[in-house]
Amino acid sequence: MSNWQKTVLEQGFSEPCILSVDESCRVTLPLSLSKRTGWISGEQSHNGWLLMGNSGRCRLFSAVEVDSDPDLQSLRARISAELGASNRNSLEFQDEVFAALVLRLSPVEVKPRGPGWRVALPRHIAAIMQIRPNESEVAALFLQGHIELWTIETLRSAVAPPLTRIL
């Protein structure tokens, strides 16, 4: 292995794993990817959260991370505020971005499944990401210390710009 390859691996990058989505919108995370999180281990199920960054990409967090991260706490407080907001004018609609904020942070359960771990994507996340059960695939990457699930279209779009425009 070259020094460059070692550096890439040490920085936490992993090449994407392409995962099938089953009839119940579940994906099975490979054991090699799950181990890197530090919290998906053992033989018991774990509670976690999916944070949707955009319509093609979400990040998996442990319950402990969500409970202790100031940014995620701020997001949860904002979601609670939006859910609790009352509207005095029946003709005035809440801004769509804020009304849909609650859809961006969803609880999930990570369960042991054979040689990996299974995560059921909440139906609203699957619909927003245009993931079709038994038809779609997603890319699982390990970035910034977390597993991320990307649509194949998002992955394709990320590598679409010519290198000459990036470098």
N, C-alpha and C positions, 0 to 999 in steps of 0.2 A: 504494500500500500504506500502510495506516495505521501509526502508531507502535506500536500494540498488536500488530499482525500482525508487524511487524519484531522486536519484543521476543520474541514467541513463537518465531519462527524462530531468532533469535540464541541463545535458551536451549536450542536443540537439539531442540525438539519437531517431530515430523512427523506429519501425519495418517496413519492406518493405510492401508497398501496391502493389499488383499485378494488373496491368492494361492491359486491352485489347487494341490492336491497330486496329483501324477501317479501312475501305476500302481506306481512304485517308491518311493513316499513321498518324492519330491523336490519341492522348491519352487524357483522361480527368483526370486531377489531382483532388483528393479529396479536399474539402474545408478545412478540418483540416490540411492538408499538406500545402496548399497554404497560409493559414494564417500565418504560421510560418516564411515565408520569409520576411514579413514586407512590401513588395512592391506589391504583387499580392492581390489586394483588390479593393473595389468599384464596379462600374457597367460598367466601360469602359475597352476596350482592353489596353494591355500594350505591349510595345516593349521590347524584351529581346534577349538574345544570348545563344546559346548552345555551350559549349566548350567540345570537345571530348578529354577526357584524354587518352583513348585507344579504341580499336575497340569494346569494350563491355560496355563502361561507358562514360556518358557525364553529364555535370553540367549546370544548368540553372542559368543565371545571368540577372539582370536588365540592361537596357541600361545605367543607371546612374553608376552602378558598373563598367561596361566595360569602360566607359568614364573617371572614376576617379582612377581606380586601376593601380598602376605603372607596375605590372607584366603583366596585360592584355594590357596596352598601349605598353609595350615592344613587346609583341606578335604581336599586330597589326602592329607595325613598321616593325617587321621582315617579316610579311606577305607582306606588301607593298613593301619592298625591294626585296623580292623573285619574286613578280609579275612584278616588274619593271626591273629585271635583264635581260640584253641582252646577247646573246651568239654569240661570234664571230666565233666559230668553229661549223659548221653544223653537224659534226660527234660526237661532245661531248654532252652528255645528262646531264641535271641537276639531282642531286641526288634525288631519289624518295621521301625520307623523307622530303626534303625541298620543292620539287614540290607539294607535297600533304598538306603542312602546311596550305594553305588557306582553306582546307576542315575541319579543326579542329575547326574553329570559324564561326558559322553560325547565321545570324539573324533569329529570330522567333517572332511570335505574340502570346501573351497569351490572350485568349478571354474567357469572362464569358460563361459558359455552364451549365445550370440547377444548381445543387448544387455544382458545381466545376468550374474548369477552363480548357479550352482545348488548347493544344499545338499541332501544326502540325509539325511532324518531317520532316526536309528537306529530299528529296528523297535520296540524296547521303549519309546522315547519316544513314537512314534506311537500305540502301544497304550495307554499310560498317558493320553495326551492325547485318546484316543478319536478319532483321526484315521483316516479310512478312505480308502485310495488310490482315486483317480478319483472320489471323492464329496465329500470334505471340502475346506474352505478354511481358511486361517489368516490372521490379521492380522499384518502385519509393521510394527513401529513402531520409530522411533529414539528411545531414551530413555536418559538418563544416559550418552551417548557410545557406546551399543551398539545393535545390532539385536536386537529381541526378537520372538519368535514367540508369538502368543497364539491360543488357540482362539477361535472366534467366540462360544462360550458365555461364556468369560471376559470377552471384550470387552463382550458384552451385559450381563453381571452388573455390570461396572464402571460402566456408565452407567444401571443400573436404579434406584438410589436417587434419590428426588426431590431436586432442587436445594435445596429448603427444608430438607432434613435435613443437607445438606453445608455450606451457607453459614451 
